[in-house]
Amino acid sequence: MVRLRRLSAMNLTQRITLTALSAAALSAFAVGPAVAAEPVLVTPQVTLDAAYHCHGVAITATSLTPIMLVTGTGATGEAAFGIGEGAFNAYGHPVCDVDFPDNTTADVQVSVEYLVNGINRMYATGHRKIAVYGISQGGLLPRWALTYWPSLRAKVSDVVGAAGTHHGST
């Protein structure tokens, strides 16, 4: 059994050691739990940027919430925008998309990097939160991005996933 000595009975070295240990223990609690670092994007920046496209009204020309369109498996972002272009233009919000590798059939861990980059670019351009609209696998990718890159959460106002493949389907 460890016995604690009275502080007055300790010599100066023991007091300094106890004070230092106490300070270290208290600072560990004050800082809180360690936050895991976000994954580093391994896809070259030039490749990520080349896959990013915006349409309609410029993000900086309106105060309307910009929309990130996240396509499903088998299509490019440009093709998905083309299908809904009339509706998007009538809605009037800025819309951006990314072309995922291999028409969104590549490894999700790679594809999500394109979305992370797109969200960061849209937010940096507009200096306000964006909405994310995903279809099929595009419904899953935002969830993946916001889970593993928690810094994105403060940049996104809403996520709408249409027919997303979250936990499988019947």
Secondary structure, 3 states (H helix, E strand, C coil): CCCCCCHHHCCHHHHHHHHHHHHHHHHHHHHCCCCCCCCCCCCCHHHHHHCEEEECCCHHHCCCCCEEEECCCCCCHHHHHHHHHHHHHHHCCCEEEECCHHHHCCCHHHHHHHHHHHHHHHHHHHCCCEEEEEECHHHHHHHHHHHHCHHHHHHEEEEEEECCCCCCCC
